[in-house]
């Protein structure tokens, strides 16, 4: 994966099992410390998005804690868009 492809990926947040476009928060640019050049962009989130993510995580935790490490890994991999 090239540096350009990391910078050009779609902006979105994974909240309650779905990808959502950020409402208004600016992206966070992550720099490559060896080059000082942009490496990737993380999606910023506003207060409402953070609240929605925390609420969803709290609701999902009881079921999540019962999964094995292998099952958790499968769930995490299935959520990735690439």
Helices and strands as residue ranges (DSSP letters): H 3-7, E 13-15, E 18-20, E 28-32, E 37-42, H 47-65, H 69-79
